[in-house]
Amino acid sequence: MAEGREPGHNRGVAETPESPLYEAVPISAAPATLPRPALPGNVVVRGGVDELIDAMAPDLLFQAKACVRTFGDFHLALSGGTTPEPFYRRLMYDPNYRDLPWKRTHLWVVDERCVPEDDERSNFKMIHETIVTHSDIPREQVHPMRAMAPDADAVYEQELRDILGWREKGHDRLDFVLLGMGSDGHTASLFPRSPALMARDRLVVKNAGPNVTPPDRLTMTFELLNASRFIGVMVTGEKKKATVQRVVNAAASAGPGGVADLPILGVRPL
């Protein structure tokens, strides 16, 4: 990828339309032998996780370096779970990504379970052990969700507003967000028919109730996610195949239910 280009608006599964200010980063097409889901934009398909990471990691490096050049820093929001863990490990040991600008990076968490930070279910625990302890990112630029606090959602939202607020108006947003997709179509901790799907004018909310897989969650909202400069949606595994087909069918038909039944459809970058 050519140096000197500005950060773009993309999704890892579907590339978003270009904005007037930022040119989209080209992503290579899927091999002809692999079927491409009929989703909007540029869909990246690879035969294995390592090959998928080969396609994803250069985008992260490009965005990080371009944002540091343009804004002086890079705001990265990561998801937990088993799907992205190999990606995070690759960033730590692959020499191709040694010049990721961790010292200029602010690391955010997309969502969190309401458990202590040393709990094995904690998203931040995995991110901390995989990235934070093995990079030179300044600890004051690492922003875990203190999910056990009673006002954790409001505190995290204010932290985002305060730190992103140092940027020029219009650029006060996350630069790169990595999302996944559950077999039920959820992304972040935005589950089908859950209260957080209805959040308005909020950046972070608590999500609880019978439609939320326990324990209760803290999650970024679509308002914050869709304002991000770049969104990557990483989906792997045979068990997600049927869900991808549901997303394809829903995107084609625009039938009833929509985001309420398949929250991943709510990822619609601005």
N, C-alpha and C positions, 0 to 999 in steps of 0.2 A: 504494500500500500504506500502510496506516495506521501512523503513528508510534506508538511506545510498546508495540508488541507484542514479545514475546520471540522470540529466535531459534528457528527451527523445524528439524525433521527432514525433509528432502526429498531427492529425486534429480531431476536434470534430465530424465531419461527416464522414471523411475517414482518417484512420490512415496512416501515411506515412511510407515508408520503413525505417528500422533502418540504422543509420549511423555507421561507424566504431568506433566512439567515444562515442556515446550515445545510451543507451538501451531504447527501446520504453516502455512507461508506459502502463500496461494492462488496458483495459477498458472493463467493463462487457458487455456481449452480450445482445441484445434486448430480451424481453420476447417472448416466442414462439407464443403468440397470436397476436403479432403485426408484420406486414410485414416489412421486411428490404429491402430498395432500393438496387438494384444491382449495387452498386458503389464500387470502389477499396478500399481495406483496411478494417478497422473495423468501421462499421456504428452503431451508438448508436440511438435507437428509444425508446421513452417513450410515454405513453398515455396522459401526461399533462405536462405543463410547470414546475411545482414544481418537478415532477419526473425527468424531464430532467436536471434541476439544481442540483438535488441530484447526478446525474452522472457526471456533469461537474465540480462542485466546488472542489471536491477532487483533480482533475487533476491540477487545478490552484494552490491549496495549496501545492501539492507535488512539482510542478515545481518551485514555488517561494522559498520554503525552500531549495530545492536542488541547485538552482542557487546561493542563498546567501552563502551556504556552499562552493560551488565550486569557485565562482567568487567574492564574497563579496557584490554583489548587484543583483537586479532583474529588468529587463526592460520589462514593461507591456504596450501593446498598445491596446486601447479599441475603439470600435465603438459606435456610438450614435444610436438613434432610439428607438422605443418602444419595440422591441424584447428583447434586453439584459437588459433593466431596472430592471425587477424583479430579474435577476441574481445579479446585482450590489447591490440591496437592501438586498438580502439574505446575501451577504458577510458582510454587516454592522451589521445585527442583530442576525445572527445565531451563537451561542456560539462555534460551531464546527470550525469556521474560525476566532476566536479571535486572533490566533497566526499567522495570515498572516503578513509577515515582512514588514509592510508599511514603517517603518523608513529606510529600505534599498531598497525601491522600487523607480524606476523612472517611472512616469506615462506619457505615450504618447497618442496622439489621432490619430486614423487611418485616418480619413478624416474630413473635416469641410466644412460647407456652408460659403460662403463669406458674412457673416452678423456680426454685432457687437456681442460681447460675452454675452451681456445681452438680446439678442434676443431669443424668445422662440424656434426658429428654430435651435439655436446653439447646436451642439453636446456636446461641452465642458460644456455648461451651465448645462445640465442634469448630466454629469459625475461629475462636480464640486459639485453640490448640493447633489448628492447621495453618492459620495465617499469621495471627498477631504475634505468637511466640517465635515465629521463624522469619519475620520481616523486621525492617527497621522503622516501621510506622510509629510515630510518637504516640505514647499512650494517651495523651490528652486529645488525640484525634480519633480515638476509638470510642464509639458511642453505643454501648449495649442498652437494651431495654431493661430497666429495673422493674420487671414485670410483677414482682410481688408487692410493690408499693400500691396503696389504694388509689393514688392519683397518677399512676404510671403513664397512662395515655396522654394526659394533659402535660405532664412534665416532659415527655419525649417530643410532643408536638412543639412545645415552647423552645426546646433545645434546637430543633430543626429550624424554626423561624429565626431564632437568634443568630445561629451560625451561618445559615444561608443568607441571612439579611445583610451580611457584609458585602455581598455582591451587588452589582448594578441591577436595578429593577428590570425584570424580564429574564435575567440569568440566574435568579435566586431559586434554583431547582436542583434536583439530583441529576448527576451526569450519566450514571450507568446503573441500571437496576437489573439484577438477575432474578428471574422468577422460575418456578416450576409449575407443574400441573398434576393434581391428584387424579386418581382413577374416577373420582366423582365429579371432576371438572373444576375443583376449587384451585385457587392460586393465592399465594400469600396465606393468610388464615381467613380468607373470604370464602366461606362454605356456602353451598346451595341453601337458599331460603334462610340464611342467618341474618341477624340484625345489622351487622356491619355493612351489608350491601346497600342499606338505606342511608348510610351516613352522608350528610351534606355539610359543606363548609368546615370539614375537619380533615386533618392530615393523618392523625393516628387515633384509633378507637379501641376499646375493649370489645371482644366478641365472645358472647356466652349464650347458653341456652341449649335446648334439645337438638338443634341442628348443627351444633359445633362439636366436633370430635374432642372429647375431654383430653387434657384439662382446658379451662378457659384460656383465651388467647388475647394477645395484643397484636394489632396489625396496622400497617399503613393502608390508607384508603385509596380508592380509585382516583380520587382528586389529586393526591400526591403522586401516585404511580404514573398516571397518564400525563402529568406535566414534566416527566423526566425527559432528559435529552436522548437517552438510548435505553430501550428495554429489550433484554434477551429472555426468551422463554425456552428453557432447556427441558426437553421431554425425552425420556429413554425408557426402554423396557417393554416387553411383550404385552404386559397387562394394561398399558396405556393405549394400545392400538385401537381398541373399540371406542375409547373416549375421544381420540383424535377423529375418528369417523363421525362420532356424534357432533363434534365441533364443526366439521366440514358440512354436515347436513344442516345444522342450525344456521351456519353462516350463509348457506345457499338459499334456505327457505325463509329466514327471518320470521319463523313461526312463533307461537305463543310460548311463554316461559322465559326464553331468552336468558339474560344474565342471572335471573333468579334461579334457574335450573342448572345453568352452566356458567359459573362466575368468570371463567377464563374469557368469555365473550366480552366482559367488561374492560378488558385491556385494549383501550382505544387511544393510543397516544395522540396528544394535541399537536 
